[in-house]
Amino acid sequence: MPLSTQSQDDEEHYVLVASLDNARNLSNILKAITFKDHAVFTATPNGLKVTVEDSKCLQANAFIQTEIFQEFTLKEDLVTFQINLTVLLDCLNIFGGNAVAGTSTALRMCYKGYGYPLTLFLEEGGVVTVCKINTQEPEEPMDFEFCSTNVTNKVILQSESLKEAFSELDMTSDVLQITMSPSQPYFRLSTFGNSGNAHYDYSKDSDMMELFQCTMTQTNRYKMSLLKPSTKALALSCKVSVRTDNRGLLSQQYLVRNDDGQICFLEFYCCPDEEVEEE
Amino acid sequence: MKCVIEGKNAKVFGRAVHALSRVGDELWLDPTVKGLALRSVNSAQSAYACFIFSPLFFQQYSFMGCVPKQSSKTVKCKLLMKSLLPLFRCLTSIERNVERCQISVSASSDWVIIQFFCRHGITKTHNLRFQEKEALQAEFASHLCTNVLKAPARLLGDMVVHFPVFQEEITLSATPLRFSLRNYEESGESQVKMMYTEMSLHPEEFEYFHVDVNSEITFCLKELRGFLSFTESHCLPVSVHFDSAGKPVCFSVEDVLFEASVVLATLMESKSTDSIQPVGTQVHATSRCVDAAALRVHACEGHGETGRERITSSQGSTVSPHPDPIPPLPQTQQANKESISVNTSPASSMVCTLLFKALSSEQDDNVCAATPPVLAGYSDEEMMEEFCPKSPSL
């Protein structure tokens, strides 16, 4: 196997080695959070976390657990670096983005530590490509201090129903208003566009609603431009959890099954629009 | 006005909206005792479409104001197509998910409320702003047409599919022995590069074929295609009423639950575009169909309050939703007369003017002030009489 013909020296120097038989198990997930060029990679014994942020109001995290990788070796407790995500995705798809039946690109991702580039060994059909991508000083990801104890409202929905709603949303509306309440309308998405307003109501008894835990009535508005990136994650997912805390911060968690049926998570945090007008 | 449409009919309603969106940018909503009328006209006033859904189509239908204290006047309104069409964009999704669709218009607010009650306990509510507007109606006496055909479902659709998508106009040619459709190109364009398509049918292909006068009419294809998509999906035979060039052609279908028709202006006989342009015409449509005689379309009050032409067809298909005979009131004719400009073009050109104007309410004595600018203002009084014998003073 060509990928194992590296020198033993290099092997000892890598602080992170992660291998996948199918690089799409990583690239598909990362495509859902490519709304900005740069991402921070954080590797811990739990697996890999990739973070992308926008204007301090939006943060997306992709979690690929250790179990997803065929090999995951970490020599330090925490390895983190910043990298150009667009370039990384281009490299992961270097053999062509389209999936051809029966073939897959194998990946071996190696990192020697601070100051070193990220090295990718990609192989398909006996052809090996080596990519070295420069890494940067990682910016500290924002900590939104979103913890379960502050969660006021939580619902878990099957993605199918939300996918349709999001595809029909009136894009002339600047904001998406989310209302969660223990009483009617339970869970409501509202837009205020040029021709009028629209409301999508999900009843708490809906069979699309897997979990409904709302303690207080909350209405928050979020900029449509900040929610748009999450629609890619929604498209990949089979379930989504929507939570708000007492500050109106929105947390969306998407459960995604990869090509091999394994579970990965995507998480989005979004700050509410400050100019909230009570209706 | 409040009406409830049961699941599978919501798709039919959506198809009507799609067909109307191929005609114009605005949709007129007119609840009447006979049913809910949806109408649209294109910017050049060369195409008009009307869909009337009878009360039987709805699970529930009440066209008066819901609150007894409110005036019994119903609300007629105009919506932007770009606001309404997205709600019905995905017909397969509507078919799959919608259990009930409720449409209500309240005279006291500015909103048309369209609610979709979907499977899985999901409710979608759309509040659309509307503009209160008198109902729209084309004056077209289809029973006066000399030529009438009734084509089985799919026949016309199967014919027009052969024309390229970009084909703007087609020419329908009918004699007692033959019916044909061919593409139309303005003379002067390079004859070498074009592809001519012509399809002929024997009268036996039609359910009913009555051609008194040989005629060749040219009209816009785009609006007709939208209408034919609707009729094909319901497998309904299409009636065609037409006369000679310059007079409108009407395609219509009828069913227990609804009636639908599209009236298209046809090119006038004179080939030269110069002679067609009357003095003082404001022509601002981009479509070639502006050369066609513009349709007589006007807005009118509901329920016999003011004058309106009664348009019925002896063949059974009708453009008018109102069964009541309403004689035109004097002020109507006076107003029409005011907007007709004097004929200064050569007498040889056969031009028939059709006017577009909105009738104001009967309280408004100064009708002229309310009328929008006339788009094509040349008339031949003799032609008018022939066309609309009920209004001799026009």
Contacts between the chains, C-beta under 8 A, distances in Angstrom:
chain1	res1	chain2	res2	distance
A	161	B	120	6.0
A	161	B	122	6.1
A	164	B	93	6.5
A	164	B	97	7.6
A	165	B	122	7.9
A	165	B	124	7.9
A	168	B	86	7.1
A	168	B	89	7.8
A	168	B	90	7.8
A	168	B	124	7.8
A	170	B	86	7.4
A	185	B	123	8.0
A	194	B	83	7.7
A	195	B	80	6.0
A	195	B	82	7.1
A	195	B	83	3.2
A	195	B	128	5.6
A	195	B	129	6.2
A	196	B	83	6.5
A	196	B	111	6.8
A	196	B	126	6.6
A	196	B	127	4.6
A	196	B	128	4.2
A	196	B	129	4.9
A	197	B	126	7.8
A	197	B	127	5.1
A	198	B	124	7.0
A	198	B	125	6.7
A	198	B	126	4.7
A	198	B	127	7.2
A	199	B	123	7.9
A	199	B	124	7.3
A	199	B	125	4.4
A	199	B	126	7.9
A	200	B	122	6.9
A	200	B	123	7.7
A	200	B	124	5.4
A	201	B	122	6.8
A	201	B	123	4.3
A	201	B	124	7.5
A	201	B	125	7.1
A	202	B	121	6.7
A	202	B	122	5.7
A	203	B	121	3.5
A	203	B	122	7.4
A	203	B	123	7.5
A	205	B	121	5.6
A	206	B	120	4.9
A	206	B	121	3.3
A	206	B	122	6.3
A	207	B	120	5.4
A	207	B	121	7.1
A	208	B	120	4.6
A	208	B	121	7.4
A	208	B	122	7.1
A	209	B	121	7.5
